[in-house]
Amino acid sequence: MESDEAEETESDDAVLAASSKLERSVNTKVNSLSKTHPVAVQKTSHKNSTNPNLAPDGTVIQNGFGKADLTLDDEYEYYDEMDEESYDEEYDPWIFIGGLPPLKTCVPKNRPKLLPPQTAVHLKKNTLVLDLDETLVHSDLEQTTGASCDFSFPVHFNNQKHIVNVRRRPYLREFMEFAARHFEVVVFTASQRVYAERLLDTLDPDNVLIKHRLYREACVLVDGNYMKDLSVIGRDLKNTVIVDNSPQAFGFQCDNGVPIESWFDDDNDRQLLKLIPLLGKLASAADVRPVLAAKFNLHERIRVAEERAAAGARR
């Protein structure tokens, strides 16, 4: 226990030491971006409860011109595949979510919390849970190193060696630096630990961007889908946000979900950058759920999907 506490303290010291470095890095990069990409941050010596973009630790989230605005331009949009002509209700995540059984029937009683209590450096911050594959990066398994990938590493699956080629989603670094500055960041992936751990060690070698990591064994398996139950991670749901390209993954807590389009190789993708202003609002929110409900109205998406499925069944 003493060694664990020492490790936590050392980790917090690393986060605090890196904090000002990350802030300078974000501000430097952000000044070259347009007004529609607001990510700059600045410390303030006093707290103004009327400022919706004032983080609990006293940080004012600013726009790209360094203005301490009361509101940020939120241009983030989620494109729903339900609107496509090739829509197939069999793969509609909202229909799946609407048909989920009660959580208590899917999990054992008295489950231990997945994460330890928040440490001092994150005590007043909300928790941001991030998916990995097709949300932050895209990976493929090949026998040789890919020429167009950002980095590669070997892994062994089923007694066979594979080379994992990884591409970072555009603006990943800026996004992660902003997130680490304003949230307790948790990566929660349905991927196997043997792969994901190596990948995250490369993305965050100094453990200053990601506080905790959760892998497939922490998921709840429902009808072949790996669900990420936020109620068991050990954080108050009113202070917890999850970003995932598979909405069914957060189906048990839709009120906390931010759906994001899957990413594979589009170099012009700007989803992570456009998500930052919304994160600014969520970082300062006493309860993230009303903010997300106003933004995405996911329960309405579920209702529409179920009506659409019912209409199709009657035909």
ChimeraX attribute file (.defattr): number of C-alpha atoms within 10 A of each C-alpha:
attribute: neighborCount
match mode: 1-to-1
recipient: residues
	/A:1	6
	/A:2	7
	/A:3	8
	/A:4	9
	/A:5	11
	/A:6	11
	/A:7	12
	/A:8	15
	/A:9	15
	/A:10	12
	/A:11	18
	/A:12	19
	/A:13	14
	/A:14	14
	/A:15	23
	/A:16	15
	/A:17	12
	/A:18	17
	/A:19	18
	/A:20	12
	/A:21	12
	/A:22	21
	/A:23	18
	/A:24	14
	/A:25	16
	/A:26	21
	/A:27	21
	/A:28	12
	/A:29	13
	/A:30	21
	/A:31	17
	/A:32	11
	/A:33	13
	/A:34	11
	/A:35	13
	/A:36	15
	/A:37	23
	/A:38	27
	/A:39	30
	/A:40	25
	/A:41	24
	/A:42	15
	/A:43	13
	/A:44	14
	/A:45	8
	/A:46	10
	/A:47	14
	/A:48	13
	/A:49	11
	/A:50	8
	/A:51	15
	/A:52	20
	/A:53	26
	/A:54	25
	/A:55	26
	/A:56	18
	/A:57	17
	/A:58	16
	/A:59	20
	/A:60	27
	/A:61	33
	/A:62	23
	/A:63	24
	/A:64	22
	/A:65	17
	/A:66	16
	/A:67	14
	/A:68	19
	/A:69	14
	/A:70	14
	/A:71	15
	/A:72	22
	/A:73	15
	/A:74	18
	/A:75	14
	/A:76	17
	/A:77	14
	/A:78	13
	/A:79	11
	/A:80	12
	/A:81	14
	/A:82	18
	/A:83	8
	/A:84	9
	/A:85	7
	/A:86	8
	/A:87	11
	/A:88	11
	/A:89	16
	/A:90	9
	/A:91	11
	/A:92	19
	/A:93	20
	/A:94	23
	/A:95	21
	/A:96	19
	/A:97	21
	/A:98	17
	/A:99	12
	/A:100	15
	/A:101	11
	/A:102	9
	/A:103	15
	/A:104	8
	/A:105	8
	/A:106	12
	/A:107	13
	/A:108	8
	/A:109	8
	/A:110	7
	/A:111	9
	/A:112	9
	/A:113	12
	/A:114	16
	/A:115	14
	/A:116	10
	/A:117	12
	/A:118	15
	/A:119	14
	/A:120	11
	/A:121	16
	/A:122	20
	/A:123	14
	/A:124	17
	/A:125	23
	/A:126	27
	/A:127	27
	/A:128	24
	/A:129	27
	/A:130	24
	/A:131	23
	/A:132	21
	/A:133	22
	/A:134	20
	/A:135	23
	/A:136	25
	/A:137	21
	/A:138	18
	/A:139	20
	/A:140	14
	/A:141	17
	/A:142	14
	/A:143	11
	/A:144	13
	/A:145	17
	/A:146	17
	/A:147	9
	/A:148	10
	/A:149	16
	/A:150	11
	/A:151	17
	/A:152	22
	/A:153	16
	/A:154	17
	/A:155	15
	/A:156	12
	/A:157	11
	/A:158	6
	/A:159	7
	/A:160	7
	/A:161	13
	/A:162	18
	/A:163	18
	/A:164	23
	/A:165	23
	/A:166	21
	/A:167	20
	/A:168	22
	/A:169	24
	/A:170	20
	/A:171	16
	/A:172	18
	/A:173	19
	/A:174	19
	/A:175	21
	/A:176	22
	/A:177	20
	/A:178	24
	/A:179	21
	/A:180	23
	/A:181	24
	/A:182	26
	/A:183	29
	/A:184	24
	/A:185	24
	/A:186	22
	/A:187	20
	/A:188	24
	/A:189	25
	/A:190	22
	/A:191	18
	/A:192	13
	/A:193	15
	/A:194	12
	/A:195	16
	/A:196	21
	/A:197	15
	/A:198	16
	/A:199	21
	/A:200	15
	/A:201	11
	/A:202	14
	/A:203	18
	/A:204	14
	/A:205	12
	/A:206	13
	/A:207	17
	/A:208	22
	/A:209	24
	/A:210	24
	/A:211	20
	/A:212	15
	/A:213	19
	/A:214	24
	/A:215	18
	/A:216	17
	/A:217	13
	/A:218	18
	/A:219	19
	/A:220	18
	/A:221	16
	/A:222	14
	/A:223	9
	/A:224	7
	/A:225	14
	/A:226	20
	/A:227	22
	/A:228	28
	/A:229	17
	/A:230	22
	/A:231	15
	/A:232	16
	/A:233	20
	/A:234	14
	/A:235	18
	/A:236	13
	/A:237	19
	/A:238	16
	/A:239	21
	/A:240	25
	/A:241	30
	/A:242	24
	/A:243	23
	/A:244	26
	/A:245	21
	/A:246	21
	/A:247	23
	/A:248	24
	/A:249	28
	/A:250	24
	/A:251	23
	/A:252	20
	/A:253	20
	/A:254	22
	/A:255	23
	/A:256	27
	/A:257	25
	/A:258	25
	/A:259	23
	/A:260	22
	/A:261	19
	/A:262	16
	/A:263	20
	/A:264	18
	/A:265	17
	/A:266	9
	/A:267	11
	/A:268	8
	/A:269	15
	/A:270	15
	/A:271	22
	/A:272	20
	/A:273	20
	/A:274	21
	/A:275	21
	/A:276	25
	/A:277	24
	/A:278	18
	/A:279	24
	/A:280	27
	/A:281	20
	/A:282	27
	/A:283	32
	/A:284	26
	/A:285	21
	/A:286	16
	/A:287	18
	/A:288	22
	/A:289	21
	/A:290	15
	/A:291	17
	/A:292	20
	/A:293	17
	/A:294	9
	/A:295	15
	/A:296	16
	/A:297	14
	/A:298	20
	/A:299	15
	/A:300	12
	/A:301	17
	/A:302	20
	/A:303	14
	/A:304	15
	/A:305	21
	/A:306	20
	/A:307	13
	/A:308	14
	/A:309	16
	/A:310	11
	/A:311	10
	/A:312	10
	/A:313	8
	/A:314	6
	/A:315	5
